[in-house]
Amino acid sequence: MKVVDPHIHLWDLWTRIYPHFEKPGKGGANAAISRSYLLEEYLEEGADEIEITGAVHVEAFPTDPVKESETLQAVADRSPVPIVLVAHGDLAAPDFGALLDRHSGFPIMRGIRQVVNRHADPKLNYITRDLMDEPGWIGGLQELGRRGLSFDLQLYPHQMAQAAKLAGVASNTQIILNHAGMWADRDLAGWKAWKAGMRELAARPNIAVKISGLGMLDRKWTTESFRPLVLETLEIFGPERAMFASNFPVDKLTSDFPTLWKAFAKITEGASAAERAGLFEGNARKFYRIPG
């Protein structure tokens, strides 16, 4: 099976820009990935079963975003497969344009991710600011479109309606929803809220979706536990605006690489050859402008 993987993270602790991975968090849940995770290990994840033909590195919460870009450019320069970058930046910052200038000095630069996840449950709350409420944030989102750069959107279902409105205002910016919208409230009401929010996002033609990171919220997952979410996402967005991704090494905590990709393949057995080619390779190449 050939895949272009549009959501991976690499971190080299020698850079000293990932202090959050230097030791396990409370309870040790992430102990297995609290170490350097480098290109060579990633490329070996598929062994002889999955052929990686390209990848998108998504920012890993660096303390120095430009140093991360510089480091990843060096990694991409020696990589046997094409690697492009979604860097970190604060869209509401007064110097956001200057930051983009610096990131754009690296040829692998494709876009920005700024996680906006806010939740009433402190364990699920990623940030302390309501970023999408900040006046300058939409300006940053629009600036990305003016520069031909994309935005990776990570949020929860209750934030989707607001994000859909902002996507309409920034209609020239390609937005790529991370992790199938992160269905965090795992009950019937949460499922209905997720479906409603996904439909609002999908109504914006400038939004695509990555089906990834599902194991973060379904740690004992099976192919059948993934199936409803995957199929519903594909029905809402259509296969032409969706792509599968590994979220490795984060999802390494709940699966090995071949098992994850085989689950996606099993769920989409009924899709056409062209649809599957898009979901596993072509759409990632298109949305992230990855060389073939």
Number of C-alpha atoms within 10 A of each C-alpha: 13 14 22 28 24 30 26 22 20 20 24 18 17 9 14 15 19 20 13 16 20 17 13 15 12 8 7 10 11 16 15 12 19 19 17 16 17 15 18 10 12 17 17 13 18 17 12 9 14 18 16 21 18 22 27 24 23 21 25 20 18 20 14 14 19 20 15 24 27 16 14 24 20 12 16 20 13 11 14 13 15 18 25 25 28 26 28 26 25 19 27 18 15 12 13 19 17 11 17 22 12 14 26 18 13 17 13 26 23 23 27 25 23 19 19 20 21 19 18 7 7 9 7 12 13 13 13 10 11 10 19 16 11 13 10 16 19 18 16 22 26 22 20 24 18 13 15 12 22 27 24 24 24 19 24 23 24 20 18 22 16 14 19 21 14 17 22 16 14 21 17 20 22 24 28 24 23 22 24 28 27 20 22 19 15 11 10 9 9 15 16 13 18 25 18 16 21 23 18 17 27 19 13 17 15 19 24 25 27 26 25 27 21 25 21 18 13 15 12 10 15 14 16 11 12 16 16 12 18 19 14 14 23 20 11 18 20 15 22 16 23 26 29 29 28 29 25 22 23 17 20 18 16 16 18 15 21 17 15 22 20 15 15 21 18 12 16 17 10 10 13 11 10 11 17 21 16 22 27 23 24 19 25 26 20 13 18 22 12 22 12 12
